[in-house]
Amino acid sequence: MKPSYAKSAVEPVVVQKLQDDELSLRYSVFPESSYYSGGVNYEKAGDTLKIVIDRCGISDKCAPMAKTVIPLDDKWQAEVRLPYHGEKVVLVHADQEEQIYP
């Protein structure tokens, strides 16, 4: 999991608990002509769920672990759904890490 996007490129990021075992993560998609974000990759490390927003070349085959569940809207936002089991949720950017939930 190698982060490609800086924090400022994907803001605002909004996390919402949907059910006891699921989170919704909405983020801005950085507009690029040769790349796109089709979702996120994640890993559980102890009591932390680390998330990286995936960046794919338009001609590459990409298979993010959690794919976007809505088409891009006029605000260039994507939404993914993630499994959640009470962990601290950390979004890993190219320039920093930040706890985004709880």
C-alpha positions as a printed NumPy array, in Angstrom:
array([[  0.   ,   0.   ,   0.   ],
       [  1.801,   3.04 ,  -1.278],
       [ -0.019,   6.365,  -0.916],
       [ -0.079,   8.586,  -3.994],
       [ -2.306,  11.482,  -2.978],
       [ -1.415,  14.317,  -0.615],
       [ -3.988,  15.19 ,   2.037],
       [ -4.961,  18.409,   0.253],
       [ -5.73 ,  16.485,  -2.975],
       [ -8.545,  14.391,  -1.445],
       [-10.153,  16.787,   1.037],
       [-12.759,  16.913,   2.34 ],
       [-12.822,  13.366,   3.735],
       [-16.016,  12.384,   5.541],
       [-16.441,   9.163,   7.533],
       [-19.82 ,   7.901,   8.656],
       [-20.684,   4.735,  10.548],
       [-23.417,   2.909,   8.63 ],
       [-23.83 ,  -0.227,  10.721],
       [-21.935,  -1.868,  13.559],
       [-19.625,  -3.497,  11.015],
       [-19.436,  -0.945,   8.184],
       [-18.123,   2.577,   7.529],
       [-18.729,   4.919,   4.622],
       [-15.726,   6.946,   3.47 ],
       [-16.312,   9.874,   1.087],
       [-13.389,  11.742,  -0.41 ],
       [-12.676,  14.13 ,  -3.241],
       [-11.196,  12.637,  -6.365],
       [ -8.252,  14.627,  -7.658],
       [ -9.023,  15.394, -11.337],
       [ -6.295,  14.019, -13.592],
       [ -6.342,  13.124, -17.27 ],
       [ -4.209,   9.963, -17.047],
       [ -5.149,   8.616, -13.575],
       [ -8.217,   7.973, -11.465],
       [ -9.212,   6.646,  -8.066],
       [-11.428,   3.596,  -8.225],
       [-11.442,   2.983,  -4.471],
       [ -9.163,   2.279,  -1.535],
       [ -6.86 ,  -0.394,  -0.172],
       [ -6.664,  -1.128,   3.537],
       [ -4.986,  -3.28 ,   6.136],
       [ -5.566,  -3.972,   9.782],
       [ -2.511,  -3.486,  11.993],
       [ -3.322,  -4.271,  15.639],
       [ -6.175,  -2.011,  16.686],
       [ -5.773,   0.279,  13.646],
       [ -7.347,   0.106,  10.198],
       [ -4.991,   1.852,   7.739],
       [ -6.491,   3.119,   4.485],
       [ -4.776,   4.305,   1.295],
       [ -6.712,   5.912,  -1.558],
       [ -5.856,   3.981,  -4.717],
       [ -4.487,   5.743,  -7.816],
       [ -4.699,   3.891, -11.126],
       [ -3.571,   4.711, -14.633],
       [ -6.498,   4.899, -17.041],
       [ -5.06 ,   2.069, -19.155],
       [ -4.084,  -0.105, -16.152],
       [ -6.142,  -2.856, -14.571],
       [ -6.725,  -1.882, -10.959],
       [ -8.474,  -3.867,  -8.283],
       [ -8.817,  -1.808,  -5.102],
       [ -9.991,  -3.757,  -2.059],
       [-12.996,  -1.454,  -1.602],
       [-14.364,  -0.066,  -4.875],
       [-16.374,   3.127,  -5.187],
       [-20.101,   2.579,  -4.75 ],
       [-21.323,   5.749,  -6.465],
       [-20.441,   7.347,  -9.793],
       [-18.468,  10.572,  -9.535],
       [-20.833,  13.428,  -8.854],
       [-20.532,  17.077,  -9.869],
       [-18.381,  17.674,  -6.762],
       [-15.877,  14.983,  -7.866],
       [-16.521,  12.864,  -4.782],
       [-16.248,   9.115,  -4.412],
       [-17.658,   6.839,  -1.721],
       [-16.436,   3.462,  -0.537],
       [-17.743,   1.115,   2.137],
       [-15.318,  -0.556,   4.518],
       [-15.585,  -3.338,   7.087],
       [-15.355,  -1.954,  10.609],
       [-14.85 ,  -3.716,  13.922],
       [-14.158,  -0.877,  16.356],
       [-10.619,  -0.049,  15.235],
       [ -9.02 ,   3.372,  15.075],
       [ -9.183,   4.392,  11.401],
       [ -6.135,   6.111,   9.875],
       [ -5.973,   7.539,   6.364],
       [ -2.445,   7.374,   4.949],
       [ -1.583,  10.209,   2.556],
       [  1.61 ,  10.732,   0.59 ],
       [  2.557,  13.576,   2.934],
       [  1.09 ,  12.483,   6.304],
       [ -1.169,  10.11 ,   8.228],
       [ -4.309,  11.216,  10.019],
       [ -6.8  ,   9.5  ,  12.285],
       [-10.219,   9.96 ,  10.683],
       [-12.414,   7.804,  12.941],
       [-13.536,   7.778,  15.736]])
